[in-house]
Amino acid sequence: MYKIPPILLISALLCFLVIPQNGISQHYHALHGSSYAGAASMFNNPASPVNSVHRWDLNLFSFQLANSTNSVSIQNGRIPALAGASIRITPGTRERWLHQQMDLDLLNAMYKINSRTSLAGGLRIRLYDHIRTSAVNVQDSTNTLKGFLINNRKTEAMQGTGIHSGWIEGNLNFSRVFKENARGKLSGGISLQIMKNISGSFVRANKLSYQETILPGDTMYSLVDGTGSFGYSANYDATNTNAGTADNIKTVLKQSLSSIGISIGMEYLIYDQEAVTGEGEPAPYLWKLGISLMDIGKNAYTNSRYTGQFSNPDQSVTNQELYHKFQSINSARSLRDSMATVFQTVTALPSQFSIAGPSRIILNADRNLGNHFYINAQLSLNLRSTFRFDQLNTRELNLISITPRWETLNWGFYLPVQYNAQGQWWMGAAFKAGPLIAGIHHIGLLKKDPSLNGGGYIMLSIHPFRKRNYGTRLDCVTR
C-alpha cells in the first residue's frame, strides 16, 4: 500500500507530480432526451423544458458525483461496504490524471405558461477538480520523498497542474416553440447563469529537474531547474476558526466575486405521422433532435496575498532540507515562505485569476421506439482542455453516451453506456419509481477493489397541480 507521508503530500501539492488527489453537471444520463425530465432538462438543453409533458415540475433535490482516474483505486473494499478499505495508488511509470465533478441542485422549478412558452429556474452548487501530471514512477514500497526521487532518476523533467473551481449558481431559463406544423415542432431556449464564485485554486509545476550527488555514505538530491506557482481564492483567508460555521459561510459569500454565464439551445421534434391522435392533440414524436451550447463564461476569483510564482531553484537545498522546511507547514503563509527559501526568485501573482467554465456543444438524438421504449444518443464536445499546463479550464467528463430506456410517467429503467472524454468505457444503470430517480454511472464500482471511476446520482421531483397539465397525445400514450 502506498502511504503518503507529510513531506510527500506537500511535495505533491507544490509540484503536482507525485500522486494525484481526489467533481456533471449533466451526468444524469437517465434524463437525456426524456420528455419527463422537466426543470432538470434545461441543464442539458435550454430548449427542452417547453417540450416537457408536465405543466408544473418541482425538482426538490438532486445530487451527483462523477469521478474519472487512471491512478486511484480502493483496496480491500467494495462500494458501498467500505469498512477497512484504503486508497491505493496504481504503481508504475505513467502520466497520471484525476477528474472529479459534483453538483447539488436545490428547488429547481419549471412552469409552462401555455403550450408554447415555459419558464424555469433554480439553484445549484457545482464543483470541478482536474489534476494531471507528466509521466512519473510511483511504487507501493516508496513512502519518502527521497525514495520517489530515486525511482525517477531517469525522468528528464516533471510537470503537472491542478485546478479546482466551485460556485453557487442561480439559473433563469426561458424556452419557447418557434414553429409547429403537422410534421414537427421547433423550439429554442436560453438560460442565464448568475454565479457566486466561492472556491477556486490552482497549482502548477513546469519542467522541474533535479540532480543526484553521491557522497560517502549517502546520496543527496537537489532541484536544478523549473518553475512553480500556486494560487487560491482570498475569501478563505477571511475565515475564522473561532467563528461559527454560519458566520464563516457568510464571510466567504460576502467576499466572493460574481460572474455571469449563458447557455442556449434548439430542439426539433419530428412527429410520428402514423400515430392516431385525438382532435386538437399533437402527435407523439418519432425523433427528437437537439443541439445546445452550454456554460459559456468564466469564474473570477480574488487571489490571496499568500500565493506566488517561483523560479530559479536554490541548488544548495537538498532533499533532507526540503523535508525539514515543509514538515511543519500549517498555513498558506508558511507554505509560501518555505517556498521562498527553495526558489531564489518569487513573483507576486495578479490580484485576480479566472477559471473557464465547462463550455461544450451537445448534440442529442432521441428515438421513440413505441410501447414506452426509447433510445437516446448524445455527443458532448468540450470546447476547452484541462490538459494544457498554461491555462485554467474546467470541462465535463462526457463524450459519447447511448441510453436505452423504458419509461412511463411514474416508472422507468435505464441502461446508459458511455465512452468518456478520458477514453474509458462505462456502463451504468438507473431506475425511476414515482418521484425518485437514482442511478450509477459505472457498475464497475460495485466489484471488489474497484478503481475510482464512475459515481452516481439521485433526484427527487414532484409534479404539483397535475390535473392542470395540458392534455397531449404523449400523456395519453404513456400513462
Buried (B, 14 or more C-beta within 10 A) or exposed (E): EBEBBEBBBBBBBBBBBBBBBEBBBBBBBBBBBBBBBBBBBBBBBBBBBBBBBBBBBBBBEBBBBBBBBBBBBBBEBBBEEEEEBEBBBBBEBBEBBBBBBBBBBBEBBBBBEEBBBBBBBBEBBBBBBBBBBBBBBBBEEBBEBBBBBBBBEEBEBBBBBBBBBBBBBEBBBBBBBEEBEEEBBBBBBBBBBEBBBBBBBBBBBBEBBBEEEEEEEEEBBBBEBBBBBBBBBBBBBBBEEEEEEEEBEEBBEEBBBEBEBBBBBBBBBBBBEEBEBEEEBBBBBBBBBBBBBBBBBBBBBBBBBBBBBBBEBBBEBBBBBBBEBBEEBEEBBBBBBBBBEBBEEBEEBEEEBBBBBBBBBBBBBBBBEEEBEBBBBBBBBBBBEBEEBEEBBBBBBBBBBBBBBBBEBEEBBBBBBBBBBBEBEBBBBBEBEEBEBBBBBBBBBEEEEBBBBBBBBBBBBBBEEEEEBBEBBBBEBBE
